[in-house]
Amino acid sequence: MPRSATGREPQRETPTKLVSNKAQRDGQFFAIAYNEFCAPTLEESVESLIKQGATSITVTTTMFTPGGSH
């Protein structure tokens, strides 16, 4: 089972809260997912959004650095 990334990267906490709060204000859903080694996976997050009632899902990345350089 992948480990949770919660609390591992405090620099992501503020942007994540800002996006989550805006999504809630706009009546949208928001979820975090990880590519590997951490939970939740993309599949788990998408399933969760669908269960909450999402009918359209946009996926974006925060990893804009070349592999191995972060």
C-alpha positions in Angstrom: 0.0 0.0 0.0 1.4 3.4 -0.9 2.2 5.8 1.9 0.3 9.0 2.3 2.0 12.3 1.2 0.0 14.3 3.8 2.4 16.6 5.7 5.5 15.6 3.8 5.6 18.8 1.7 4.5 21.9 3.6 5.3 24.1 0.6 2.3 22.5 -1.2 -0.1 23.0 1.7 -1.0 26.7 1.0 -1.6 26.4 -2.8 -3.6 23.2 -2.2 -5.8 24.9 0.3 -6.3 27.9 -2.0 -7.4 25.8 -4.9 -9.6 23.6 -2.7 -11.3 26.6 -1.1 -11.9 28.2 -4.5 -13.4 25.0 -5.9 -15.7 24.7 -2.9 -16.9 28.3 -3.3 -17.6 27.7 -7.0 -19.5 24.5 -6.3 -16.8 22.3 -7.8 -15.0 19.3 -6.6 -11.2 19.1 -5.9 -8.9 16.2 -5.2 -5.2 15.5 -5.0 -3.5 12.4 -6.6 0.0 11.1 -6.8 1.8 9.3 -9.7 3.6 6.7 -7.6 4.8 5.8 -4.1 2.0 7.9 -2.3 -1.7 7.7 -1.9 -4.2 8.5 -3.1 -3.5 7.4 -6.7 -5.1 9.1 -9.7 -7.5 6.3 -10.1 -8.6 6.5 -6.4 -9.0 10.3 -6.6 -11.1 10.1 -9.8 -13.3 7.4 -8.3 -13.8 9.6 -5.2 -14.8 12.6 -7.4 -17.3 10.5 -9.3 -18.8 9.2 -6.1 -19.2 12.9 -5.0 -21.1 13.7 -8.1 -18.5 15.1 -10.5 -19.5 14.7 -14.2 -16.5 16.4 -15.6 -12.9 16.0 -14.4 -9.8 18.1 -15.3 -6.4 16.6 -14.5 -3.3 18.8 -14.2 0.2 18.4 -12.8 2.3 20.4 -10.4 5.4 18.7 -11.6 6.8 21.1 -14.2 10.4 20.2 -13.7 12.4 17.7 -15.8 12.5 14.2 -14.2 15.1 13.7 -11.5 15.7 17.4 -10.9 13.2 18.1 -8.1 
